[in-house]
């Protein structure tokens, strides 16, 4: 299969938006966002969704397309973004996938089905009730009896993972381990080249994250959270669990000062950036470009085009 997709990945605040636009212009492309929170409408400030000035006329897909009162998943993203990619390819253009949500990117590229089960489903509700009534150990012992491999992968008392593995067993008659082995054997849906962007010095990334959070606050992050509450978005919704929004809620609910909330956003954002790098680097198939103190986009674009030419992308 020919290389179809160019992927621009990396931790938060590391220049992915700009690189996506530059590559789209270079390769007659359109951008498909791969950010699990930019999907939601009304969350432009806190998710650093690209503005019209930043997109420079390049079409961007999968930004602000989901009601923040909805739950969303990697499986749904793979379906929705996959349709966007197919449409772009059908028009003779190059899809440029831009974002730092590694799980969503893997789901899109693999195109592999997710095991049965859904939030709010009957089986999951029953297992959640049992977890609360019988305790974690009882369900973990049950999981160990049917799927010892999945049970061994559970770290501590991980409610979500224990329930998920049992849910797959009860709904399909197959273990989660078996499902993963079967899907891993399938060829990927899309061939791609992944370009990663990060800072050579971690302190430079941290300083940029601090500056970005200050900019978000100055542009009305707290007001954005108030607006989401006013439109009926639940405090427990997936959208309001995003970094920045959860901390703003603590201030709005009187559980933290404004200064404490901002400091917490900066801390959580840095921790998230570290987790993003860990996730992305585990695959080993990303071509990394490391920024120095300032971003040299001309040099980064030259690096990218050289890598892409090796894969026949022109």
Steps between C-alpha positions, in 0.01 A plus 500: 500500500633843411567754771179697529509699821746747649472509880623794707530396863658616824421634846282799570628846402770369266404659168283227347232739371748712305685198361171345390411811303845523340492136395145529368609789279808310386315179413156622386348375823223552751539466875314245713532581870595215732430670833244339729385836641512727194213284377260678734316818410537802725842395629724692264701689761586219739587252225701750292285420199646657184361843416411616150823702496704195593341270241587747220218370285596134529187290569500348849276206590395343833514829692190615690280223361366341821256635757688529832213322674581183305744227592751421226741212446800387299274257313266777393794720403642225281168481314441875467857598417530201268212636294673839485821337380320297233326815377826694479668218309203471263554864403865439417634679806736392777366451855722661764418356842593747774477442873638349815234247605696182437212259566282674242779504243567130545128427466473699177806353332430141597131514415455198723172443673466551871356228717131520578373708791388853556470760770158466661443156348311235696799270554724785613235635737461157656876460544534848647228419753674176589835675535347742752315225689756217497826692477793504259657174611193291423481626141877479456489134610221441250704662225806296596298181455392579141778732376815472711702706251270800532486458877880506515505828306272675749705729721360520851126539543421638155121506492473605138734232361358217709144582396598548137672162472206320660256690282671376184486142632130512586395675178709304248605174664857594412761632737643846449838334453364288214334802341824699512700216347251459216487869415878543524539247220297713259675740259464873574222694331733785400872514428667808645817686580517646850689820568553593864577845639629567850750717685857388547499645852207417725525835677426679172183294458394571857550873455293496183219308673495760779478778243222324311292454816542868588384588149195274529402663829548847351275405206215390726548137605297544819219663304505212253447252785213711636339496155519120485330474839234748389417285197441201725827310473532276806795547731562125467497503119804383304545850359527666839756244619748643251810671634421866555127451534506282810731744675284798403202318649685476832527880502142558389374262769706672769740210553808691385613856446547628146878495547490141629288393203741654249799342672326162493424535128868564433606201708247263342590620150868425558417156636279436197777605260730248667240225462449592134870463431510164679205371296634622167856380554395149590425424132842590367378585148495879537754730336575761766599861451613683813454875539770707662416814697289634214309325225666502159208397281699533179754248625227272638322503165824414318555211743143380443514513121828308502346224713183490290695478175660179631149353516408616152279785616517791259 
